[in-house]
Amino acid sequence: TFGDSATKRTRVGETWSWTAGFSDVGGGVRTQPYRFVFVDESGGEWQVECRARTPILRHSDDRGSWEVPLGETRLGCVMRDAEQRIHQLALRGTGFDFNGEYDSGADAIEIRSLHTIPDRDGRPRRFPGVLGYELRQGDRVVSSVDLLGKGRVYLAREIPAELGGRLGAIATVLMFFGEG
């Protein structure tokens, strides 16, 4: 829940993978699906379904197993808003950098990962991972998603009302993806 927005009927964390290989080593794909119903500020319900896929190398023996990502993760989401319009979100990258876009058929929203926070002296300090996301329309930042702690969503002032629901749904997708 953030502001007047919330989720319900959420399924997150179901992970499966498949590998094919020789002996104790195999290559494959780890898939992390999740779905939820997003309720926007006006009470409209969005059906959201996402799937993140990562190519992996897996080693298994009698002591256990481990896996290493071999390439970039690709997140794809389909969202159906309260008026039954379809929206798409795509994000790709590694654990250190993700970027993508949201497309509703109208104005696209660019998604950029954020990696810096100020140190004690106020200088930006870069971290080797995603700390949050910035959502942009053209050259304007319309929202940001902070993944630190409990997470926070910030909306720019004076955004159109119809954009608020879209930004909330996008922010929720990114927060769930950050848990994966």
C-alpha positions in Angstrom: 0.0 0.0 0.0 1.2 3.5 -0.8 -1.1 6.6 -0.7 -4.5 5.5 -1.7 -3.1 2.7 -3.9 -2.7 -0.9 -2.9 -2.4 -4.5 -4.2 -4.5 -7.5 -3.5 -4.5 -11.2 -4.6 -0.7 -11.2 -5.0 1.4 -14.2 -5.9 5.1 -13.6 -5.8 8.1 -15.8 -5.3 7.3 -18.9 -7.3 10.6 -19.7 -9.0 11.4 -22.5 -11.3 14.3 -23.3 -13.5 15.2 -25.9 -16.0 18.6 -27.0 -17.1 20.1 -29.4 -19.6 23.7 -30.4 -19.5 26.3 -33.0 -18.9 27.2 -34.6 -15.6 26.9 -32.1 -12.7 26.8 -28.9 -14.9 24.0 -27.6 -17.0 22.7 -24.5 -18.7 19.1 -23.3 -18.6 16.7 -20.6 -17.6 15.4 -19.4 -14.2 11.9 -18.0 -14.4 10.3 -15.9 -11.7 6.6 -15.2 -12.4 4.4 -12.9 -10.4 0.9 -11.5 -10.7 -1.2 -9.2 -8.7 -4.3 -7.0 -8.8 -3.3 -3.3 -8.4 -6.0 -1.0 -7.1 -5.5 2.6 -8.1 -6.5 5.8 -6.2 -10.0 5.8 -7.9 -10.6 2.2 -7.0 -10.0 0.9 -10.5 -8.5 -2.6 -10.6 -5.5 -3.5 -12.9 -4.7 -7.1 -13.6 -0.9 -7.4 -13.8 1.1 -10.5 -14.8 4.9 -10.5 -15.1 7.6 -13.0 -15.8 11.4 -12.5 -15.4 13.7 -14.9 -17.2 17.4 -15.3 -16.6 19.8 -17.7 -18.4 21.8 -19.7 -15.8 24.6 -22.1 -15.4 23.8 -24.7 -12.6 26.1 -27.1 -10.8 24.6 -29.9 -8.7 26.2 -32.6 -6.6 25.6 -34.5 -3.4 26.6 -31.4 -1.4 24.0 -29.2 -2.9 23.6 -27.0 -5.9 24.4 -23.4 -7.1 23.6 -21.4 -10.1 25.2 -18.4 -11.8 23.5 -16.0 -14.2 24.9 -16.2 -17.7 23.3 -13.2 -19.3 20.8 -10.4 -18.7 17.4 -10.9 -17.1 14.4 -9.9 -19.1 11.2 -8.9 -17.4 8.0 -8.7 -19.4 4.7 -7.6 -18.0 1.2 -7.3 -19.4 -1.3 -5.1 -17.5 -5.0 -4.7 -18.1 -6.4 -1.5 -16.6 -10.0 -1.0 -15.3 -11.2 -0.1 -18.8 -9.7 -3.3 -20.2 -6.9 -1.5 -22.1 -3.7 -3.5 -22.4 -0.3 -2.0 -21.3 3.1 -3.5 -21.6 6.3 -3.1 -19.5 9.7 -4.5 -20.5 12.9 -4.3 -18.4 16.2 -5.9 -19.1 19.7 -6.0 -17.6 21.9 -7.6 -15.0 21.7 -7.5 -11.2 23.6 -4.2 -11.4 21.7 -2.3 -14.1 18.2 -2.5 -15.4 16.5 -0.3 -18.0 13.3 -0.5 -20.0 10.1 1.0 -21.0 6.3 1.1 -20.4 4.0 1.3 -23.4 0.4 2.1 -23.2 -0.1 2.9 -26.8 0.0 6.6 -26.0 3.0 8.3 -24.3 5.8 5.9 -23.5 7.5 6.0 -20.1 11.3 5.2 -19.9 12.5 3.3 -16.9 16.1 3.8 -15.7 17.7 2.2 -12.7 19.4 4.4 -10.1 22.7 3.5 -8.4 23.8 6.4 -6.3 23.1 7.9 -2.9 24.7 10.8 -1.2 27.6 10.1 1.3 28.1 12.0 4.5 29.6 14.9 2.6 26.7 15.0 0.1 28.7 13.6 -2.8 27.1 10.9 -4.8 28.3 7.4 -4.0 27.8 4.7 -6.6 26.7 1.2 -5.5 27.1 -2.0 -7.5 23.3 -2.7 -7.7 19.9 -1.2 -8.3 18.8 1.2 -5.5 15.7 2.4 -7.2 14.2 3.5 -10.5 13.5 6.8 -12.3 10.4 7.0 -14.6 10.7 9.6 -17.4 8.4 11.0 -20.1 10.7 12.7 -22.5 13.1 14.9 -20.5 10.8 15.1 -17.4 11.1 12.8 -14.4 7.5 11.9 -13.5 8.1 9.4 -10.7 10.8 7.6 -8.8 10.8 4.3 -6.9 13.1 3.9 -3.9 13.9 0.2 -3.2 15.8 0.9 0.1 14.2 -0.2 3.4 10.4 -0.6 3.0 10.5 1.2 -0.3 8.8 4.5 -1.4 7.2 5.9 -4.4 7.5 9.6 -5.3 5.3 11.3 -7.9 6.1 14.6 -9.6 3.9 17.5 -8.9 1.2 18.4 -11.3 1.0 15.1 -13.2 -2.3 14.4 -15.0 -4.7 12.3 -13.0 -4.8 9.6 -15.7 -1.0 9.2 -15.4 -1.1 8.6 -11.6 -2.7 5.1 -11.9 -0.2 4.1 -14.6 2.8 5.3 -12.5 1.4 3.4 -9.4 1.1 0.2 -11.4 4.6 0.6 -12.8 6.1 1.3 -9.4 4.4 -1.8 -7.9 5.9 -4.0 -10.7 9.3 -2.6 -10.0 9.0 -3.1 -6.2 8.0 -6.7 -6.6 10.7 -7.3 -9.1 13.2 -5.8 -6.6 12.3 -8.5 -4.2 13.2 -11.3 -6.6 
